[in-house]
Amino acid sequence: MRRRKSTTAPNDTSSPSSRAPGGAADARSRSRHSGRFTGPLPILTAAVLWGTTGTAGSLAPAGIPAAAIGAAGLALGGVLLFLTAPGSRSLPGICTGGERRLLAVGALAVARYPLAFYPAVARTGVAVATVIALGGAPVLAGLLAWFTRRSRPSARWATATAAAVLGCTVLVLGPQLAGDGAPVDVVGVLLAGLAGLSYAVYALAGGQLIACGHASGAVMGVMFAGAGLLVLPVVVWGAVGGLLTARAALIVLYLGVITTFLCYRLFGHGLRHATPQAATTLTPAEPAVAAVLGVTVLGERLPAVSWCGLAVLALGIVLLAVPIGTGGQDT
């Protein structure tokens, strides 16, 4: 059974009543207000909560593999998303072949994220890993959209991208520029970048499936359940290494219920009223929260030059996020 593609754009919140004569202006006003409330706000809330994941993972008992903590949280959250989202069980059957491939790509990207992000946090620290992963996500999402849709990037996008890359570079090299002498953990930086790419891929895949008319909860439920199955070997590995202790179990519970189940329900709902590129530009709240928690809770230290890099990165993300006009859209 093939599902006919929806011709409604992801940001189109119009309904038949809003196009009917009489009261059309009020309906359009309510639609615009609803789009602002149900799009950016849930995604921003999720981003703030996501900013706590690196700190939570860092509080796990010593000796437990960082990837195992993240994988266990993903597996738990994936099961909850799948079981509670209407339409999850039937979604693969009603998808076209191309849509099923998108589901598979999204599941692979979701599974790759914790396997890259949590080891990156362990190697580079919460602040640096999160800023690289989430600061790079808008840039990578824009590049992927450019390659897949063959659209020309705007001058504003190029400027914002250059600022984001410069900011990330200064952030990472800050200790060396300040004379700290601590070596850059290249593997940790690359893992954080891979996590950012994974985030961009599953945001684009999920947004495209939702734009085709599929329920956001079902899309997230299937992708995360598939990802949970993919990371089960890592969870078993972690169980042998001490994942079943009370402290580790509480952290996994937090990561699974709050930062996976709740946050991705919010994120999927928000994608109905915001493009994937716009969604990724709402995530500077996550690295900001992560940086503050890394410094205040975990005692991490960033030199002044690294904070300057963070500011430049934030400027680039804001330039991507804030619209210029009412009708245009930048790549």
C-alpha positions in Angstrom: 0.0 0.0 0.0 1.5 3.3 -1.1 0.9 6.5 0.8 0.2 9.5 -1.4 2.6 12.3 -0.9 1.3 15.4 0.9 1.6 18.6 -1.1 1.5 20.7 2.0 4.8 22.2 2.9 6.2 21.5 6.4 5.7 25.0 7.5 2.2 25.3 6.2 -0.2 25.3 9.1 -3.2 26.4 7.0 -6.4 24.6 7.2 -9.6 24.6 5.1 -11.2 27.0 7.7 -8.3 29.5 7.3 -9.0 29.7 3.6 -12.8 30.0 3.9 -14.5 33.4 3.3 -15.3 35.3 6.5 -12.9 35.2 9.4 -9.9 34.3 7.2 -7.6 36.9 8.7 -8.3 35.6 12.2 -7.7 32.0 11.1 -4.4 33.0 9.4 -3.4 34.9 12.6 -4.1 31.9 14.8 -2.2 29.7 12.3 0.9 31.9 12.4 0.7 32.1 16.2 0.4 28.3 16.4 3.3 27.8 14.1 5.6 30.0 16.3 4.4 28.3 19.5 4.4 24.6 18.3 7.5 24.9 16.2 10.4 26.8 17.8 9.3 26.5 21.5 9.3 22.6 21.7 12.6 22.5 19.8 14.2 25.1 22.0 13.0 23.3 25.2 14.5 20.1 23.8 17.8 21.8 23.1 18.1 23.1 26.6 17.5 19.6 28.1 19.9 18.1 25.6 22.5 20.5 26.9 22.6 18.4 30.1 23.4 15.1 28.4 27.2 15.4 28.4 27.2 16.4 32.1 24.9 13.5 33.0 27.1 11.0 31.1 30.2 12.4 32.7 28.8 11.6 36.2 28.6 7.9 35.5 30.8 5.6 37.6 34.4 5.3 36.5 35.2 2.3 34.3 31.9 2.3 32.4 32.4 2.9 28.6 31.1 6.3 27.7 29.5 4.9 24.5 27.6 2.3 26.6 26.0 4.9 28.8 24.7 6.8 25.7 23.7 3.6 23.9 21.7 2.4 26.9 19.8 5.7 27.2 19.1 5.6 23.4 17.8 2.0 23.6 15.5 2.9 26.5 14.2 6.1 24.9 13.8 4.4 21.6 11.5 1.7 23.1 9.4 4.3 24.8 9.1 6.4 21.7 8.1 3.4 19.6 5.5 2.0 22.1 3.8 5.4 22.8 3.7 6.9 19.3 0.5 6.0 17.4 1.3 4.6 14.0 4.8 3.5 14.7 4.1 -0.2 14.1 2.3 0.4 10.8 4.6 3.1 9.5 7.2 0.9 7.7 4.4 -0.9 5.9 2.7 2.2 4.5 5.9 3.9 3.4 7.2 3.8 -0.1 10.5 2.3 -0.9 12.3 5.6 -0.8 10.7 6.5 2.5 11.8 3.2 4.0 15.3 4.0 2.9 15.0 7.4 4.6 13.9 5.6 7.8 16.9 3.3 7.6 19.3 6.2 7.0 17.7 8.1 10.0 18.0 5.1 12.2 21.7 4.6 11.4 22.4 8.3 12.0 20.5 8.2 15.4 22.5 5.1 16.4 25.8 6.7 15.4 25.2 9.9 17.5 25.7 8.5 21.1 28.5 6.2 19.9 30.4 9.3 18.7 29.2 12.0 21.1 29.8 10.4 24.5 33.3 9.2 23.7 34.0 12.7 22.4 32.8 14.2 25.7 35.1 11.8 27.6 38.1 12.9 25.5 37.6 16.6 25.0 35.2 17.6 27.8 31.5 18.5 27.8 31.8 22.1 26.6 34.1 21.5 23.6 32.4 18.3 22.4 28.9 19.7 22.6 29.9 23.0 20.9 31.6 21.2 18.1 28.8 18.7 17.6 25.9 21.1 17.9 27.7 24.2 16.5 28.6 22.2 13.4 25.1 20.7 12.9 23.5 23.8 11.3 26.5 24.1 8.9 26.3 20.4 8.0 22.6 20.5 7.6 22.9 23.4 5.2 25.6 21.6 3.2 23.5 18.4 3.0 20.5 20.3 1.9 22.6 22.1 -0.8 24.0 18.8 -2.1 20.7 16.9 -2.1 18.5 19.7 -3.5 21.2 21.3 -5.7 20.2 24.8 -4.5 22.7 27.6 -4.5 23.8 28.8 -1.0 23.2 32.4 -0.2 25.9 34.9 0.7 24.5 35.1 4.3 24.7 31.3 4.6 28.3 31.3 3.4 29.2 34.1 5.9 27.5 32.4 8.8 29.2 29.1 7.9 32.6 30.8 7.8 31.9 32.3 11.2 30.9 29.0 12.6 34.0 27.2 11.3 36.3 30.0 12.6 34.5 29.9 16.0 34.9 26.2 16.3 38.6 26.4 15.4 39.4 29.1 17.9 37.4 27.2 20.6 39.3 24.0 20.1 42.7 25.7 19.7 42.1 28.1 22.5 44.3 26.4 25.1 47.3 26.3 22.7 46.7 30.0 21.7 46.6 30.9 25.4 49.8 29.0 26.1 48.2 26.3 28.1 50.2 23.6 26.2 47.5 20.9 26.5 47.4 18.9 23.2 44.3 18.9 21.1 42.6 15.5 21.2 42.2 15.1 17.4 40.2 11.9 17.8 37.8 13.6 20.2 37.3 16.5 17.9 36.6 14.2 15.0 34.1 12.2 17.0 32.3 15.4 18.0 32.2 16.4 14.3 30.8 12.9 13.5 28.1 13.4 16.1 27.2 16.7 14.5 26.9 15.1 11.1 24.7 12.4 12.5 22.4 15.0 14.1 22.1 16.8 10.8 21.4 13.6 8.9 18.6 12.4 11.1 17.0 15.9 11.3 16.9 16.1 7.5 15.6 12.5 7.2 12.9 13.0 9.8 11.9 16.3 8.4 11.5 14.9 4.9 9.4 12.0 6.1 7.2 14.4 8.2 6.8 16.6 5.1 5.5 13.6 3.2 2.6 13.5 5.6 3.7 10.9 8.1 3.1 11.5 11.8 6.1 13.0 13.6 5.8 10.7 16.6 5.7 7.6 14.4 8.7 8.8 12.4 10.8 9.4 15.6 9.5 6.1 17.2 10.6 4.0 14.2 13.9 5.7 13.7 14.8 5.5 17.4 13.6 2.0 17.9 15.7 0.9 14.9 18.7 2.7 16.4 18.1 1.1 19.8 18.3 -2.3 18.2 21.5 -1.3 16.4 23.3 -0.3 19.6 22.2 -3.3 21.7 25.6 -5.0 21.5 27.2 -1.8 23.0 24.6 -1.9 25.8 25.5 -5.6 26.6 29.1 -4.6 26.6 28.4 -1.9 29.1 26.4 -4.2 31.3 29.4 -6.3 31.7 31.4 -3.2 32.6 29.2 -2.0 35.4 26.2 -0.4 33.7 23.8 -2.2 36.1 25.0 -0.3 39.2 22.4 2.0 40.8 24.2 5.2 39.9 24.6 4.2 36.3 21.0 3.0 36.1 19.7 6.4 37.3 21.8 8.2 34.6 20.5 5.8 31.9 17.0 6.4 33.1 17.5 10.2 32.9 19.1 10.0 29.4 16.4 7.6 28.2 13.2 9.1 29.6 14.1 12.9 29.6 16.7 13.6 27.0 15.6 10.9 24.5 11.9 10.1 25.0 10.6 13.6 26.0 13.1 15.6 24.0 12.5 13.8 20.7 8.8 13.9 21.1 9.2 17.7 21.4 11.7 17.8 18.5 9.5 15.7 16.2 6.4 17.8 17.0 8.4 21.0 16.4 9.5 19.7 13.0 5.9 20.0 11.8 6.2 23.8 11.9 9.9 24.3 11.3 12.3 23.2 8.5 15.1 20.8 9.5 17.6 23.6 8.8 15.7 26.0 11.0 15.4 23.3 13.7 19.2 22.8 13.8 19.7 26.6 14.1 17.6 26.6 17.3 20.2 24.4 19.0 22.8 27.0 20.2 21.0 26.7 23.6 22.4 23.2 23.9 26.1 24.1 23.7 25.5 27.2 25.8 23.9 25.1 28.6 26.6 22.4 28.2 29.4 24.9 28.4 28.0 26.5 31.6 27.4 23.1 33.2 30.9 21.9 32.2 32.5 24.9 33.9 30.3 25.2 36.9 29.5 21.5 37.7 32.4 19.5 36.3 35.1 22.1 36.9 36.2 22.3 33.2 38.3 25.4 32.3 38.1 27.3 29.0 40.6 30.1 28.4 39.3 33.5 27.4 40.3 32.9 23.8 38.1 29.8 23.7 35.1 31.8 25.0 35.8 34.3 22.2 35.6 31.4 19.7 32.3 30.3 21.3 31.0 33.9 20.8 32.0 33.9 17.1 30.3 30.5 16.6 27.2 31.7 18.3 27.2 34.8 16.0 27.3 32.5 13.0 24.4 30.4 14.3 22.3 33.4 15.0 23.0 34.7 11.5 21.7 31.5 10.2 18.7 31.4 12.5 17.3 34.9 12.3 15.2 35.5 9.2 16.0 38.5 7.0 12.6 39.1 5.6 9.1 37.6 5.7 9.1 35.6 2.5 12.7 34.5 1.9 14.5 31.4 2.9 18.2 30.9 2.8 20.0 27.7 2.2 
